[in-house]
């Protein structure tokens, strides 16, 4: 219904709904997005992140809302590197054949 929404995460409030609702969400590292004006549940755990239609949309939204907030001392300046510049031929991927899938 909307191109994006901002959610707050303290203990799964971004990741759990996204896993069940068919949307893409991004839970940024603590301090990436300022929390001024947000009702705090746990000062040291609260994070803000977008719910979007795709990962690219999440990257665009976080790129716009990230950065230092003068009213939130825990926020910080941060940069987002272009994920398409990563040389995936140098990545190592691990998996378990017999992992339990629940």
C-alpha positions in Angstrom: 0.0 0.0 0.0 2.9 2.3 0.6 6.4 2.4 -0.9 8.1 2.2 2.6 7.5 2.5 6.3 9.9 3.0 9.2 9.8 0.5 12.1 11.6 0.2 15.4 13.5 -2.8 16.5 14.2 -3.7 20.1 13.9 -7.4 20.1 12.7 -8.5 16.6 10.1 -5.8 15.7 11.6 -5.4 12.3 12.9 -8.8 11.4 10.0 -10.9 12.6 7.2 -9.1 10.7 9.3 -8.9 7.6 9.9 -12.7 7.7 6.2 -13.3 7.9 4.6 -10.6 5.7 6.5 -10.8 2.4 8.2 -7.5 2.7 11.9 -6.6 2.8 13.2 -5.0 5.9 16.6 -3.7 7.1 17.7 -3.6 10.7 20.6 -1.2 10.6 23.4 -1.2 13.1 22.7 0.7 16.4 23.2 4.4 15.9 22.9 4.4 12.1 19.5 6.1 12.2 18.8 8.8 14.9 15.8 8.0 17.2 14.7 11.5 18.0 10.9 11.6 18.5 10.6 7.8 18.9 9.2 6.3 22.1 12.1 4.4 23.6 11.6 1.0 25.0 15.2 0.1 25.7 17.6 3.0 25.3 20.6 0.7 24.4 18.7 -1.7 22.0 16.3 0.5 20.0 17.1 0.8 16.3 15.1 2.2 13.4 14.9 0.7 9.9 12.7 0.6 6.8 10.2 -1.9 5.6 10.1 -1.8 1.8 9.2 -3.7 -1.4 12.8 -4.7 -2.2 16.3 -4.6 -0.8 17.2 -1.8 -3.2 14.4 0.3 -1.8 15.7 -0.4 1.7 19.1 0.8 0.7 17.7 4.0 -0.7 15.6 4.7 2.4 18.5 4.0 4.8 20.8 6.2 2.7 18.4 9.1 3.2 17.6 8.7 6.9 21.1 7.6 8.2 23.6 9.9 9.9 24.3 12.0 12.9 21.3 13.3 14.7 22.2 16.3 17.0 19.4 15.3 19.4 20.4 11.7 19.7 23.8 11.3 21.3 24.0 7.6 20.3 23.6 8.3 16.6 26.7 8.5 14.4 27.8 9.4 10.9 28.0 6.3 8.7 28.5 5.5 5.1 26.9 2.8 3.0 29.2 1.2 0.4 27.8 0.2 -2.9 27.1 -3.6 -2.5 27.5 -4.1 -6.2 31.2 -3.2 -5.9 32.0 -6.3 -3.8 33.9 -9.0 -5.6 31.7 -12.0 -4.8 34.4 -14.4 -6.2 36.4 -13.8 -3.1 33.6 -14.6 -0.6 33.4 -17.8 1.3 29.9 -19.3 1.8 29.3 -22.0 4.4 26.3 -24.3 4.9 25.3 -27.5 6.6 23.8 -30.4 4.6 22.0 -31.7 7.7 20.9 -28.5 9.4 17.5 -28.6 11.0 15.1 -26.4 9.2 12.3 -25.1 11.4 
